[in-house]
């Protein structure tokens, strides 16, 4: 057992008998694919979804074992902040070109944050050991 432990530490490979003793689970071995008309068999198994179902349901969003995928709701049912998540925010170079006294509060907060981040990165680059 000591030799197996030494081998694990040296090579990072756990022997099968040691894994069974410790209780480590391994990955399942993929079965070999059958030769022949694989494409035709997979096409028959794939369910065909109607366009109406695709446009009213969010597929893959269900995280529960029991239940169904959520239905899409009208835009008025969602909170207002959701529609602003993908808006482009100004970069540091754009904020530097503008007058700081005329910036809105949100842009001024972003400017201070980005300047501090750039200063920290520069200081880290100067003190880094090469």
C-alpha positions as CSV (number, residue, x, y, z in Angstrom):
1,X,0.0,0.0,0.0
2,X,2.9,2.4,0.7
3,X,4.2,1.8,-2.8
4,X,0.8,2.6,-4.3
5,X,0.7,5.8,-2.3
6,X,4.2,6.8,-3.4
7,X,3.2,6.1,-7.0
8,X,0.1,8.3,-6.6
9,X,2.1,11.2,-5.1
10,X,4.8,10.9,-7.8
11,X,2.7,10.3,-10.9
12,X,-0.8,11.4,-9.9
13,X,-2.2,8.1,-11.0
14,X,-4.4,6.1,-8.6
15,X,-4.2,2.3,-9.2
16,X,-7.6,0.6,-9.4
17,X,-7.2,-1.5,-6.3
18,X,-6.3,1.6,-4.2
19,X,-9.3,3.5,-5.7
20,X,-11.6,0.7,-4.6
21,X,-10.2,0.7,-1.0
22,X,-10.5,4.5,-0.7
23,X,-13.8,4.6,-2.5
24,X,-13.0,6.9,-5.4
25,X,-15.4,6.8,-8.3
26,X,-14.0,6.9,-11.8
27,X,-15.5,7.9,-15.1
28,X,-17.7,5.5,-17.0
29,X,-16.1,3.9,-20.1
30,X,-17.8,5.0,-23.3
31,X,-19.2,2.1,-25.2
32,X,-17.9,1.5,-28.7
33,X,-20.2,2.9,-31.4
34,X,-21.8,0.4,-33.7
35,X,-20.7,0.4,-37.3
36,X,-23.3,1.2,-39.9
37,X,-26.2,3.5,-40.2
38,X,-25.7,5.6,-37.1
39,X,-27.0,8.8,-38.6
40,X,-30.4,7.4,-39.6
41,X,-30.9,5.9,-36.1
42,X,-30.1,9.2,-34.3
43,X,-32.3,11.2,-36.6
44,X,-35.3,8.9,-35.8
45,X,-34.7,9.3,-32.0
46,X,-34.5,13.2,-32.1
47,X,-37.9,14.7,-31.3
48,X,-39.2,17.3,-33.7
49,X,-40.4,20.5,-32.0
50,X,-43.0,22.7,-33.5
51,X,-42.2,26.4,-34.1
52,X,-45.0,27.4,-31.8
53,X,-43.6,25.3,-29.0
54,X,-40.1,26.7,-29.6
55,X,-41.3,30.3,-29.4
56,X,-43.3,29.9,-26.2
57,X,-41.0,27.7,-24.0
58,X,-37.4,28.1,-22.7
59,X,-35.9,24.7,-23.3
60,X,-33.2,23.5,-20.9
61,X,-34.1,26.0,-18.1
62,X,-35.8,23.5,-15.9
63,X,-33.4,22.6,-13.0
64,X,-35.8,20.3,-11.1
65,X,-36.3,16.6,-11.7
66,X,-40.0,16.9,-11.8
67,X,-41.5,19.8,-13.6
68,X,-41.4,21.3,-17.0
69,X,-39.5,24.1,-18.8
70,X,-40.8,27.6,-18.1
71,X,-43.1,29.4,-20.5
72,X,-42.1,32.7,-22.0
73,X,-44.1,35.6,-20.6
74,X,-44.9,39.0,-22.2
75,X,-42.2,41.7,-21.7
76,X,-44.4,43.6,-19.3
77,X,-44.2,40.6,-16.8
78,X,-40.4,41.0,-16.5
79,X,-38.7,43.7,-14.2
80,X,-37.5,46.9,-15.9
81,X,-33.8,46.4,-14.9
82,X,-33.6,43.2,-16.9
83,X,-33.7,45.1,-20.2
84,X,-30.7,47.2,-19.3
85,X,-28.3,44.4,-18.4
86,X,-26.8,44.1,-21.9
87,X,-26.4,47.9,-22.5
88,X,-22.8,48.8,-23.3
89,X,-21.1,50.8,-20.6
90,X,-18.3,53.3,-21.4
91,X,-14.7,52.2,-21.2
92,X,-12.0,53.9,-19.2
93,X,-10.6,55.7,-22.3
94,X,-14.0,57.1,-23.1
95,X,-14.5,58.3,-19.6
96,X,-11.1,60.0,-19.5
97,X,-11.9,62.0,-22.6
98,X,-15.1,63.4,-20.9
99,X,-15.1,66.1,-18.3
100,X,-15.5,64.5,-14.8
101,X,-17.7,67.3,-13.6
102,X,-20.3,66.7,-16.2
103,X,-20.5,62.9,-15.9
104,X,-23.6,61.3,-14.4
105,X,-23.2,59.7,-11.0
106,X,-23.2,56.1,-12.4
107,X,-20.5,56.9,-14.9
108,X,-18.5,58.8,-12.3
109,X,-18.6,55.7,-10.0
110,X,-17.5,53.5,-12.9
111,X,-14.7,55.9,-13.7
112,X,-13.3,55.8,-10.2
113,X,-13.5,52.0,-10.1
114,X,-11.7,51.6,-13.4
115,X,-9.0,54.1,-12.5
116,X,-8.4,52.3,-9.2
117,X,-8.3,49.0,-11.1
118,X,-5.8,50.3,-13.6
119,X,-3.6,51.8,-10.8
120,X,-3.6,48.5,-9.0
121,X,-2.7,46.5,-12.1
122,X,0.2,48.9,-12.9
123,X,1.5,48.7,-9.3
124,X,1.3,44.9,-9.4
125,X,3.2,44.9,-12.7
126,X,6.0,47.1,-11.2
127,X,6.4,44.9,-8.1
128,X,6.1,41.5,-9.8
129,X,9.1,39.3,-9.7
130,X,10.3,38.2,-13.1
